Amino acid sequence: MKAAALLLPLLLALPALGAQAPVAGAPPSLKEVVERFDAAQAQVQTLQCPFTLTLRRALLKTPTVTKGTLYLQGSDFVHFAFQPPEDLILHLTPKALTSYSPGAKQGELLKIGIIRNADRKFLGLGQKLSFLSEYFQIGLGESRDVPGTWFLTLLPRRMATRKRMQALNLWVDRETWLPRQVQWIERSGDSWLLELGPLKLNQPLPPAVTGFKLPEGIPVRNEFSFFATRKK
């Protein structure tokens, strides 16, 4: 498989509600960013958007870039449909991780039970920044790389997470107060950058997405191997 499995801290883009707007030219406080991010998230039930996923391996010079469409339904699931030549669909819920290669007619299914921690594999399925702040130290700054955003760096607090992960970075839109880009940086130096395109909000998702199931009769392995499959 030639794709990465990622969950977003949030993929929602409605105008922020609740808190007063900051004074023009003055940066908001971290508390305000967290509150606005969480409030905007709560307003969206479904979304659909194009994405670009860039994987950089520490030992390789050339990054791998894939594209596709992402679908999210509340905290029920996030679904990645990759464009050709990628042969991969990912469907992730709090209880199971599923991948399917239509061309190869093969699947993987890993049942994981209810997620109770903030492991980087499962970050973002309906989780709020206020929740993630229990597991990560959050820093706020400005971003020159992505104009019109605030830059948040989340550094893991717990030793178990620090052994696997250096940081989770978010580029938060200054108008919508939700992510434009999300980046995971592994302890090894490998990184996964997810760039989000225009969002369609609170519209019905395709039945093939909401009712996604692995086809009957295909070989299914009881594993979930994206993080181990990127060797090129």
Backbone bond lengths (Angstrom), bond angles and torsions (degrees), N, CA, C in turn:
res aa  C-N    CA-C-N  psi(-1)  N-CA   C-N-CA  omega(-1)  CA-C   N-CA-C  phi
1 M - - - 1.454 - - 1.521 109.35 -
2 K 1.337 116.87 143.29 1.445 120.73 -176.26 1.519 110.66 -117.26
3 A 1.331 117.91 54.04 1.463 118.89 177.99 1.505 109.44 -155.48
4 A 1.300 116.42 162.56 1.454 122.31 179.72 1.507 109.80 -107.83
5 A 1.329 116.32 147.73 1.446 121.17 175.75 1.504 108.95 -98.96
6 L 1.310 116.35 119.90 1.461 120.59 -179.05 1.507 108.72 -135.40
7 L 1.294 116.34 146.01 1.458 122.60 170.90 1.510 108.25 -114.88
8 L 1.294 116.93 141.40 1.453 121.09 -175.69 1.507 110.81 -90.90
9 P 1.320 114.60 143.91 1.450 116.59 169.97 1.512 110.41 -59.51
10 L 1.309 120.59 -37.16 1.441 123.54 169.01 1.496 110.23 -169.08
11 L 1.344 116.09 140.10 1.455 120.38 -179.41 1.519 107.92 -124.41
12 L 1.272 117.38 55.55 1.446 121.13 -175.83 1.506 109.61 -124.24
13 A 1.307 118.62 151.37 1.461 119.31 -174.50 1.517 113.00 -148.31
14 L 1.294 118.24 57.90 1.454 121.73 168.90 1.513 109.02 -99.49
15 P 1.348 118.61 154.51 1.457 119.87 175.23 1.512 110.45 -56.12
16 A 1.328 115.93 144.90 1.454 120.80 -179.36 1.512 111.02 -65.16
17 L 1.316 115.31 148.49 1.453 121.91 178.78 1.515 109.65 -119.63
18 G 1.294 116.65 154.60 1.457 119.65 168.75 1.493 114.80 98.74
19 A 1.367 117.67 -84.22 1.459 120.68 -170.61 1.521 111.74 -66.99
20 Q 1.330 117.26 154.24 1.447 122.36 177.19 1.520 109.98 -71.45
21 A 1.338 116.86 148.69 1.460 121.23 178.92 1.510 110.09 -67.56
22 P 1.344 118.75 145.42 1.447 121.10 179.37 1.520 110.59 -70.91
23 V 1.306 116.91 160.15 1.445 121.96 176.69 1.527 108.72 -62.85
24 A 1.374 116.12 136.47 1.455 120.31 -177.69 1.519 110.68 -55.16
25 G 1.334 116.07 130.46 1.449 121.01 178.11 1.509 114.29 87.46
26 A 1.326 117.49 -14.88 1.455 120.75 -179.99 1.525 109.53 -98.83
27 P 1.337 118.73 131.31 1.463 119.68 179.39 1.525 110.81 -67.94
28 P 1.330 117.19 147.52 1.465 119.65 176.90 1.520 110.30 -73.00
29 S 1.308 115.97 163.65 1.459 120.02 173.45 1.522 108.63 -78.19
30 L 1.337 116.03 160.27 1.458 119.93 176.78 1.523 110.19 -60.22
31 K 1.312 117.12 -39.18 1.471 121.42 179.41 1.526 110.39 -59.06
32 E 1.321 117.58 -41.97 1.450 120.77 -179.31 1.522 111.73 -67.50
33 V 1.343 116.71 -41.00 1.459 119.81 178.52 1.524 110.40 -60.87
34 V 1.324 116.94 -44.58 1.465 121.26 179.69 1.522 110.43 -61.58
35 E 1.340 117.45 -45.74 1.457 121.25 -178.32 1.526 111.59 -64.66
36 R 1.330 116.84 -43.32 1.457 120.71 -179.12 1.529 111.10 -68.53
37 F 1.320 117.08 -41.80 1.458 122.00 177.57 1.526 110.11 -57.73
38 D 1.329 116.59 -49.42 1.462 121.16 -177.60 1.523 111.92 -67.00
39 A 1.343 117.39 -37.57 1.466 120.82 -179.51 1.518 111.16 -67.48
40 A 1.329 117.34 -42.27 1.463 120.54 179.43 1.521 110.79 -65.20
41 Q 1.321 116.03 -41.35 1.464 121.37 178.57 1.512 111.68 -55.72
42 A 1.329 116.46 -41.21 1.456 121.20 -173.32 1.525 113.01 -67.30
43 Q 1.322 117.79 -15.78 1.455 120.88 -175.90 1.526 114.13 -86.28
44 V 1.316 117.62 -11.18 1.465 120.76 -172.82 1.527 110.61 -108.54
45 Q 1.320 115.34 128.14 1.457 120.77 177.99 1.530 112.07 -94.69
46 T 1.329 116.86 -39.28 1.466 121.22 178.73 1.519 109.36 -138.44
47 L 1.324 115.95 156.11 1.458 120.55 172.03 1.518 109.76 -151.34
48 Q 1.340 113.51 159.98 1.458 122.18 176.91 1.513 107.06 -144.70
49 C 1.337 117.97 133.97 1.468 120.35 179.13 1.520 110.78 -158.38
50 P 1.340 116.94 152.56 1.464 120.06 170.35 1.517 109.72 -73.12
51 F 1.315 117.03 152.49 1.466 120.61 177.57 1.515 110.09 -138.28
52 T 1.328 114.29 156.23 1.468 122.71 170.00 1.512 107.37 -125.02
53 L 1.300 116.89 127.08 1.459 122.80 -178.01 1.521 109.08 -115.25
54 T 1.330 116.72 121.49 1.461 121.86 179.90 1.524 109.71 -115.66
55 L 1.318 115.66 121.61 1.461 122.02 178.55 1.520 109.05 -107.79
56 R 1.324 115.34 125.20 1.467 120.67 175.84 1.522 108.48 -116.31
57 R 1.325 115.00 122.42 1.456 120.91 176.14 1.521 109.08 -93.86
58 A 1.323 116.98 136.98 1.465 121.51 -177.15 1.521 111.89 -60.29
59 L 1.318 118.43 -30.27 1.456 121.72 -175.15 1.529 113.41 -97.37
60 L 1.349 116.63 2.11 1.453 120.35 -178.77 1.525 110.39 -121.63
61 K 1.325 117.02 145.41 1.454 120.99 -178.06 1.523 112.48 -81.94
62 T 1.331 116.97 -35.16 1.462 120.81 -173.08 1.524 111.44 -97.79
63 P 1.332 118.04 123.32 1.466 119.90 177.50 1.519 111.36 -74.64
64 T 1.321 116.54 160.05 1.457 123.26 175.34 1.520 108.37 -104.85
65 V 1.322 116.92 128.82 1.467 121.67 -177.47 1.526 109.06 -120.30
66 T 1.325 116.65 127.69 1.457 122.15 175.90 1.518 108.86 -129.38
67 K 1.343 115.26 157.44 1.456 121.01 -179.14 1.516 109.95 -133.11
68 G 1.333 115.24 163.89 1.451 119.60 177.73 1.508 111.18 174.45
69 T 1.320 115.23 -161.34 1.469 122.20 179.23 1.516 108.95 -122.62
70 L 1.316 115.42 134.89 1.456 121.76 179.76 1.518 109.13 -109.45
71 Y 1.333 115.97 138.75 1.459 122.75 176.72 1.522 108.25 -125.70
72 L 1.315 117.19 140.22 1.460 120.43 177.49 1.518 109.39 -138.44
73 Q 1.316 116.26 137.21 1.463 122.34 175.51 1.522 108.45 -124.84
74 G 1.344 114.95 99.41 1.458 120.55 -179.38 1.510 111.59 46.95
75 S 1.319 115.38 -132.97 1.456 120.39 174.81 1.526 111.05 -101.34
76 D 1.370 116.63 15.16 1.461 120.50 -178.47 1.523 111.83 -76.10
77 F 1.352 115.98 -47.44 1.460 118.67 -178.35 1.517 110.14 -162.94
78 V 1.338 114.61 160.89 1.462 123.31 165.10 1.524 106.30 -128.47
79 H 1.326 115.51 136.07 1.465 121.76 -170.13 1.515 108.31 -129.34
80 F 1.345 117.28 123.87 1.457 123.04 178.78 1.532 108.74 -109.93
81 A 1.332 117.21 118.81 1.457 122.32 174.32 1.531 107.61 -109.62
82 F 1.320 117.77 108.15 1.457 122.35 -175.04 1.521 110.92 -83.14
83 Q 1.330 115.53 145.92 1.455 121.81 177.82 1.521 110.27 -79.11
84 P 1.365 117.43 152.02 1.467 120.42 171.63 1.527 109.80 -59.19
85 P 1.335 118.07 148.28 1.465 126.62 9.85 1.528 114.26 -82.83
86 E 1.334 117.24 4.55 1.462 119.99 177.44 1.512 110.08 -65.15
87 D 1.299 118.25 132.35 1.461 123.50 -179.22 1.522 108.63 -112.48
88 L 1.330 115.89 74.84 1.461 117.45 -172.25 1.521 112.14 -160.67
89 I 1.320 114.86 137.24 1.463 124.50 168.43 1.515 106.62 -126.20
90 L 1.336 116.71 134.18 1.458 121.63 175.90 1.522 108.40 -118.90
91 H 1.305 116.97 134.63 1.462 121.98 178.29 1.525 107.24 -133.22
92 L 1.324 116.61 113.92 1.457 121.54 -170.34 1.515 110.49 -120.78
93 T 1.307 116.90 129.96 1.457 123.20 176.00 1.524 108.66 -128.05
94 P 1.341 117.73 170.64 1.469 118.00 177.02 1.522 113.72 -64.43
95 K 1.333 117.58 -13.80 1.455 119.85 -176.10 1.522 114.27 -111.36
96 A 1.326 118.06 -17.17 1.463 119.39 -176.15 1.520 110.92 -153.83
97 L 1.330 115.73 149.56 1.450 124.04 175.62 1.530 107.04 -117.14
98 T 1.327 116.30 121.73 1.460 120.88 -174.98 1.515 110.17 -125.91
99 S 1.328 116.95 135.46 1.457 121.59 171.67 1.516 108.32 -128.86
100 Y 1.357 114.11 149.02 1.463 119.58 -178.22 1.510 109.17 -144.93
101 S 1.339 115.81 130.58 1.452 122.71 175.60 1.525 108.04 -107.92
102 P 1.357 117.78 100.33 1.471 120.00 -176.14 1.529 113.01 -59.45
103 G 1.342 117.26 -40.12 1.456 119.34 -178.60 1.514 112.65 -66.32
104 A 1.323 115.67 -43.10 1.470 120.71 -179.42 1.518 112.32 -82.27
105 K 1.346 116.18 -13.58 1.467 121.65 -177.30 1.528 110.79 53.72
106 Q 1.332 114.30 50.59 1.459 121.29 177.57 1.528 109.13 -134.67
107 G 1.325 115.46 151.52 1.452 119.66 -179.79 1.507 112.37 -139.43
108 E 1.327 114.35 165.20 1.461 121.97 173.54 1.526 107.64 -133.67
109 L 1.301 116.16 141.03 1.460 121.11 179.75 1.514 108.95 -141.13
110 L 1.324 116.09 118.50 1.454 121.21 178.28 1.513 108.44 -120.54
111 K 1.319 116.62 112.12 1.462 120.85 176.69 1.520 108.49 -83.97
112 I 1.321 116.27 130.40 1.463 119.64 -172.43 1.516 113.38 -121.97
113 G 1.344 118.50 -3.63 1.459 119.20 -177.46 1.518 110.94 72.29
114 I 1.304 116.63 -175.84 1.455 121.03 179.81 1.522 109.41 -70.42
115 I 1.340 116.14 129.05 1.458 120.82 -179.77 1.518 109.73 -74.48
116 R 1.318 117.28 127.35 1.454 121.36 -178.24 1.522 112.59 -121.37
117 N 1.314 117.18 7.79 1.459 118.39 -179.40 1.518 109.80 -134.03
118 A 1.304 116.44 -175.91 1.468 121.29 -177.58 1.526 110.81 -112.93
119 D 1.322 116.64 37.50 1.453 120.07 175.79 1.526 109.10 -55.96
120 R 1.325 117.93 141.93 1.448 121.54 -173.30 1.533 112.99 -63.58
121 K 1.305 118.84 -20.54 1.456 119.47 178.69 1.520 111.71 -67.58
122 F 1.318 117.31 -25.75 1.450 120.22 -171.45 1.524 112.90 -115.70
123 L 1.318 117.21 7.39 1.451 120.21 -179.55 1.509 110.68 -58.56
124 G 1.336 115.58 134.22 1.438 118.77 165.15 1.512 117.31 105.24
125 L 1.314 120.24 -9.57 1.447 119.80 -178.78 1.519 109.03 -77.41
126 G 1.334 115.42 80.74 1.450 120.86 -179.48 1.510 114.49 79.44
127 Q 1.304 118.47 7.37 1.460 120.42 -178.56 1.517 111.34 -82.06
128 K 1.314 117.06 144.06 1.449 123.10 179.63 1.527 109.98 -96.80
129 L 1.335 115.40 157.51 1.463 119.00 174.90 1.516 111.10 -61.54
130 S 1.324 116.68 -34.04 1.468 119.26 178.80 1.530 110.94 -63.16
131 F 1.338 116.79 -32.67 1.464 120.65 175.94 1.526 110.51 -73.89
132 L 1.344 116.30 -45.05 1.456 119.74 -178.06 1.518 112.28 -64.63
133 S 1.340 117.59 -24.32 1.466 120.44 179.80 1.525 112.09 -64.86
134 E 1.344 117.09 -17.13 1.459 119.87 175.93 1.524 111.28 -73.67
135 Y 1.331 116.52 -24.21 1.448 122.02 -175.75 1.532 113.01 -109.30
136 F 1.357 116.18 -16.88 1.446 120.84 -175.99 1.522 110.70 -132.57
137 Q 1.318 115.67 145.46 1.456 121.94 170.24 1.523 107.33 -86.50
138 I 1.336 117.68 120.59 1.461 121.88 -172.92 1.519 110.15 -101.92
139 G 1.332 116.63 129.48 1.454 122.79 175.23 1.518 109.99 -115.84
140 L 1.340 117.47 145.40 1.455 122.97 -176.64 1.518 110.78 -119.80
141 G 1.337 117.07 133.77 1.456 122.04 176.55 1.512 110.54 -153.34
142 E 1.325 116.86 -172.01 1.452 122.08 177.06 1.520 109.57 -102.10
143 S 1.341 115.57 155.99 1.459 120.38 -178.63 1.510 110.30 -117.95
144 R 1.341 116.82 124.57 1.458 121.20 172.33 1.519 111.33 -87.98
145 D 1.321 116.49 -22.94 1.461 120.61 -177.85 1.527 111.81 -71.28
146 V 1.328 117.17 -36.32 1.462 121.90 -178.03 1.527 107.40 -124.63
147 P 1.328 118.30 94.65 1.471 121.01 -177.29 1.524 112.30 -57.27
148 G 1.335 115.32 147.23 1.456 120.26 177.16 1.506 114.33 77.92
149 T 1.333 117.05 21.15 1.463 119.88 -179.85 1.518 110.77 -130.67
150 W 1.319 114.98 159.60 1.459 122.89 165.30 1.519 107.46 -101.28
151 F 1.318 116.39 145.56 1.461 121.72 -174.97 1.520 109.04 -108.00
152 L 1.321 116.26 121.83 1.461 122.58 178.11 1.524 109.39 -112.90
153 T 1.319 116.16 129.99 1.460 121.76 173.56 1.519 108.67 -112.16
154 L 1.332 116.60 125.67 1.457 122.17 178.80 1.522 108.09 -109.60
155 L 1.314 116.78 114.09 1.463 122.33 179.68 1.521 108.96 -104.05
156 P 1.326 118.52 129.87 1.469 121.02 -176.00 1.519 112.20 -63.11
157 R 1.319 115.41 137.00 1.465 121.78 178.09 1.529 111.39 -86.89
158 R 1.322 117.09 -33.07 1.456 120.91 -171.14 1.532 111.38 -91.98
159 M 1.309 115.15 141.50 1.458 121.07 -177.18 1.519 111.74 -59.48
160 A 1.326 117.98 -39.96 1.458 121.07 -177.91 1.518 111.00 -61.47
161 T 1.332 117.66 -38.18 1.467 121.32 178.79 1.519 110.84 -75.38
162 R 1.346 117.36 -37.69 1.470 120.74 -179.36 1.519 111.79 -64.14
163 K 1.329 118.19 -25.51 1.461 120.80 178.65 1.524 111.44 -69.08
164 R 1.345 116.88 -22.83 1.459 120.51 -177.11 1.518 113.67 -108.98
165 M 1.317 117.63 -20.88 1.452 120.49 -166.10 1.514 111.30 -142.44
166 Q 1.333 117.31 135.88 1.458 121.25 175.29 1.522 111.85 -85.71
167 A 1.326 116.68 -49.55 1.463 119.47 -174.03 1.516 110.77 -163.56
168 L 1.322 114.44 158.96 1.458 123.78 169.42 1.523 106.20 -120.76
169 N 1.328 117.67 120.79 1.462 121.72 -177.89 1.516 110.59 -110.25
170 L 1.335 116.10 138.33 1.460 122.49 178.22 1.521 109.84 -125.56
171 W 1.331 115.60 134.63 1.461 121.12 170.70 1.529 106.34 -105.80
172 V 1.334 117.10 108.64 1.464 122.46 -173.10 1.524 110.01 -99.57
173 D 1.315 116.56 125.46 1.457 121.89 -179.54 1.528 110.69 -63.44
174 R 1.341 116.92 135.17 1.463 120.97 -176.18 1.523 112.99 -73.09
175 E 1.329 117.25 -17.96 1.462 119.56 178.90 1.513 112.08 -97.22
176 T 1.323 117.33 -43.71 1.462 120.04 -178.87 1.520 112.85 -89.12
177 W 1.341 116.67 -20.96 1.479 123.30 -177.68 1.525 112.54 63.67
178 L 1.319 116.88 32.34 1.453 122.26 178.06 1.525 109.59 -137.79
179 P 1.318 118.91 166.08 1.468 121.28 -168.77 1.515 114.59 -65.08
180 R 1.323 115.58 140.93 1.452 122.62 165.46 1.526 109.22 -102.72
181 Q 1.341 115.84 -31.13 1.458 121.12 176.74 1.529 108.76 -143.54
182 V 1.326 114.75 151.64 1.463 122.15 176.37 1.524 107.46 -134.98
183 Q 1.326 117.18 136.50 1.465 121.11 -179.74 1.521 110.52 -134.28
184 W 1.341 115.43 130.45 1.464 122.50 171.96 1.526 107.64 -104.42
185 I 1.313 117.72 132.86 1.462 121.54 175.97 1.521 108.08 -119.35
186 E 1.333 115.46 117.92 1.456 121.13 -178.93 1.526 110.63 -76.24
187 R 1.314 116.71 162.59 1.466 121.36 176.11 1.524 110.62 -60.87
188 S 1.322 117.05 -30.65 1.460 121.71 -179.82 1.525 113.12 -72.36
189 G 1.341 116.68 -15.19 1.452 120.85 -174.90 1.514 113.13 103.15
190 D 1.321 118.13 -13.34 1.459 121.03 174.03 1.532 109.03 -62.46
191 S 1.329 116.87 145.59 1.459 119.86 179.89 1.517 111.05 -139.26
192 W 1.340 114.77 151.36 1.458 123.23 -179.99 1.532 106.82 -126.04
193 L 1.336 116.73 115.98 1.465 121.04 -179.12 1.517 108.85 -112.21
194 L 1.334 116.25 121.34 1.456 122.75 -179.34 1.520 108.78 -110.96
195 E 1.346 116.31 116.52 1.462 122.48 178.97 1.525 108.56 -105.29
196 L 1.340 116.21 131.42 1.453 121.49 -175.24 1.521 110.93 -102.18
197 G 1.335 115.79 136.06 1.449 120.98 175.88 1.518 111.03 -90.97
198 P 1.341 117.93 -166.98 1.465 121.78 -179.99 1.528 111.79 -57.26
199 L 1.328 115.67 137.28 1.452 121.00 -175.19 1.524 111.77 -100.74
200 K 1.343 116.28 139.07 1.458 122.87 168.16 1.519 106.75 -104.57
201 L 1.326 116.43 122.06 1.455 120.99 -170.75 1.519 112.80 -112.19
202 N 1.341 114.89 142.58 1.464 122.63 172.80 1.518 112.77 52.12
203 Q 1.332 115.58 41.08 1.456 122.32 174.15 1.522 108.88 -116.97
204 P 1.335 117.79 151.08 1.469 119.86 179.48 1.521 111.36 -56.66
205 L 1.311 116.18 136.31 1.465 121.52 176.70 1.530 109.48 -89.40
206 P 1.330 117.27 156.81 1.469 120.20 -179.91 1.527 111.34 -58.77
207 P 1.339 116.92 139.71 1.472 120.13 178.13 1.527 113.19 -55.03
208 A 1.341 117.00 -32.64 1.466 119.48 179.83 1.523 111.80 -65.71
209 V 1.334 116.10 -22.86 1.464 120.90 178.48 1.522 110.56 -87.25
210 T 1.333 117.26 -51.04 1.465 120.24 -177.73 1.523 112.27 -66.02
211 G 1.334 116.53 -29.52 1.464 119.98 -179.83 1.513 112.96 -106.18
212 F 1.339 116.51 25.33 1.466 119.96 -174.00 1.523 112.06 -60.02
213 K 1.328 114.75 131.27 1.461 123.15 173.03 1.514 107.96 -145.99
214 L 1.316 116.19 150.24 1.453 119.53 172.85 1.524 109.03 -65.96
215 P 1.336 117.73 136.18 1.472 120.07 179.01 1.535 111.41 -59.33
216 E 1.297 114.92 145.93 1.460 119.58 178.11 1.526 110.32 -68.64
217 G 1.312 115.35 141.87 1.453 120.62 173.78 1.511 115.70 90.26
218 I 1.344 118.69 -7.22 1.464 119.07 179.18 1.531 109.60 -84.46
219 P 1.322 117.71 153.10 1.468 120.10 175.45 1.533 109.52 -65.60
220 V 1.327 116.16 131.94 1.468 121.52 -179.77 1.519 108.90 -128.18
221 R 1.331 115.52 122.42 1.460 120.55 176.64 1.517 109.41 -94.80
222 N 1.317 116.40 143.33 1.461 121.90 179.03 1.522 110.04 -87.91
223 E 1.330 115.22 69.63 1.453 121.80 178.78 1.523 108.33 -160.63
224 F 1.323 115.22 176.25 1.466 120.88 179.18 1.514 105.44 -146.89
225 S 1.353 117.00 105.73 1.453 118.48 -160.58 1.520 115.74 -114.24
226 F 1.354 119.00 15.26 1.466 115.80 -173.93 1.501 113.75 -56.56
227 F 1.329 118.51 -45.02 1.459 120.86 -173.18 1.522 111.35 -65.66
228 A 1.323 117.37 -21.96 1.463 120.62 -179.57 1.517 112.77 -95.80
229 T 1.360 118.23 -3.99 1.454 119.28 -171.42 1.512 113.84 -99.54
230 R 1.322 118.86 -7.08 1.452 120.84 -177.97 1.526 110.82 -88.92
231 K 1.309 116.69 86.16 1.470 121.15 -177.91 1.518 113.07 -104.18
232 K 1.346 117.62 -14.68 1.454 121.20 -175.42 1.518 110.70 -80.36
